[in-house]
Amino acid sequence: MKSFKKALKLACLVLMICLASIGISIAGGAPVPLSRRKENDPQIKIELVESKEETTDSVQIDIKL
């Protein structure tokens, strides 16, 4: 009886391995994420400095009634 249980466990293990390999071949496996950008990529960030001069582009129209 012990040898039968041992053979049955081995048969189940082989069956599971076969089913897993068939499932991977059908689905194509897990996709590998591509990392094109480094996380610690040193970049220089420059902020725009606005001038203090006020420039207005408004036109005054005098209307007489």
Secondary structure, DSSP 4 states (H G I P E B T S, - for coil): -HHHHHHHHHHHHHHHHHHHHHHHHHH--PPPPP--S-TT------PPPPPS-------------
